[in-house]
């Protein structure tokens, strides 16, 4: 009788354990993320123009739905990187004049994820993911150069493009309780090539030009998630 009672208790505990592991398998969740983005250099080979950027902030808000080990989510983000250096024909305009500007992006993406080990160990859940959508990229650049003769050269750009975007993600999450989890992740965000209107100006005489460049950002984020269980 004691052996039967022990086996019954063990089965009961095992059932509870499996039930706990099965929680959050089919539910909706909210995710908030923040981190930094490392925007790659942007180069237009035809104009021989290159922009380099400082590290900038990155934020995401996403609503998702989990189905077993897979999940799908709709996310909206914001990324911003200040221009560190503008080079034209091999000459760094930033080192010789006043350069300011920002490249920012607002991605709207539909992404899919696969969580490894989700049913067995909630303390460490690695994941991979990929997404497609659109990205509104806004580029603002202003550079002013003056020489001793009073000549004034300017580069002015203020334009935006709505581009096809894609992303690849990897990272991990860990659950604190039934509802809250937190994680660390990497994201590569890229777009198709965009065209941006700008003006070169010498002593007030403007020459319109068009930049062509891609947007590639490597992002590291911390995320906080809430499961509506």
Secondary structure by P-SEA (a helix, b strand, c coil): caaaaaaaaaaaaaaaaaaaaaccccccbbbbbbbcccccccccccccbbbbbcbbbbbbbbccccccccccccccbbbbbcccccccccccccccbbbbbbbbbbbbccbbbbbcccccccccccccccbbbbbbbbbbbbbbbbcccccccbbbbbbcccccccccccccccccccccccccbbbbbbbcbbbbbbbbbcccbbbbbbbbbbbbbbbbbbbbbbbcc
